[in-house]
Amino acid sequence: MAERNDPTPSAGRASDDCILIVDDDLDVRGAMHSFVERAGFQTLSVGSAEEAIALLKEREVDIVITDIILNGLNGLELTDRIKSDHDVDVIVMTGYSGEYSYEEAVNKGASDFVFKPVRFEELLLRIRRVLRERQLTRERSLMLGKLQNLAITDGLTKLYNSRHFYKQLDMEVGRSNRYDHPLALLMMDIDHFKRYNDTYGHVEGDKVLTRIARVIKSCLRTMDSAYRYGGEEFTALLPETRADEAKTVAERLRTAVKVETFSPQPDEEVGVTISLGVTEYLLNESKSEFVQRADRALYQSKDAGRDRVSVLYPETSS
């Protein structure tokens, strides 16, 4: 069972970071627990690797400090298990026996290595260093995630961009060919958008693009994906979808956009419409033919008067 000491607090908690101490020597464990807790950390302690593994399934911990020599699983085996199953840093403690090396601990994934008898002030410095590095790693990962998201997202509409469309298209076409699953593509264009921009300005035009992007997302399933293809043109990939089913989705999109109203000027409400082209992937055809057929379907809608959906099936396309 995890032990928790509750000595008289010092100046209050310095952080929410949680430290787990693993040592089968009750006196060492208790002294270390009290020191680390007085330093301002949430602190837990157990007497074996097995107890630590069980506790980590229930509690979030930032750092485990473990002795190498333990009854049952040793500290290096515990470190290996922790690094395989959890996002937790490990500081390994050992005596001066020379039986284990720093390299062995690091190879198991340990973040640091200290010798016993442990000088508590040194241990505290190591804990703080590991926590700083842990925070820096999290910040770098967060920043990388944001950069990756920016690389595939259109800045205005927050839909995926055309570069990501072709990457996702490649993946969906590959899946369709492997498993013979249907795949539909929608191509959409805002009708007379240049006229709207020329009349009301690009700021108001951007508002239309942003609103329509939201409408598109709201009409699609989680497994579908929408993209700003360029300018006022959008696309959507619909996995596991036949052309007739995609036509139903397209009609829903067309109607949802048509009921939206915009106020580009005081006391003026304006509506916009979209034209849509729909097609279905033909097994083992090229991606370019698939996209071009959807584009031809879109232009059929525009040539027929706009604000409508046209479908081109693979077997009837020219």
Sequence and secondary structure as in RCSB ss.txt:
>XXXX:A:sequence
MAERNDPTPSAGRASDDCILIVDDDLDVRGAMHSFVERAGFQTLSVGSAEEAIALLKEREVDIVITDIILNGLNG
LELTDRIKSDHDVDVIVMTGYSGEYSYEEAVNKGASDFVFKPVRFEELLLRIRRVLRERQLTRERSLMLGKLQNL
AITDGLTKLYNSRHFYKQLDMEVGRSNRYDHPLALLMMDIDHFKRYNDTYGHVEGDKVLTRIARVIKSCLRTMDS
AYRYGGEEFTALLPETRADEAKTVAERLRTAVKVETFSPQPDEEVGVTISLGVTEYLLNESKSEFVQRADRALYQ
SKDAGRDRVSVLYPETSS
>XXXX:A:secstr
  B      SSS S   EEEEE S HHHHHHHHHHHHHTT EEEEESSHHHHHHHHTTS  SEEEEES  SSS H
HHHHHHHHHH S EEEEEE TT SS HHHHHHTT SEEEESS  HHHHHHHHHHHHHHHHHHHHHHHHHHHHHHH
HHB TTT SEEHHHHHHHHHHHHHHHHHHT  EEEEEEEETTHHHHHHHH HHHHHHHHHHHHHHHHHTS TT E
EEEEETTEEEEEEET  HHHHHHHHHHHHHHHHT  EEEETTEEE   EEEEEEE  TT  HHHHHHHHHHHHHH
HHHTTSSSEEEE GGG  
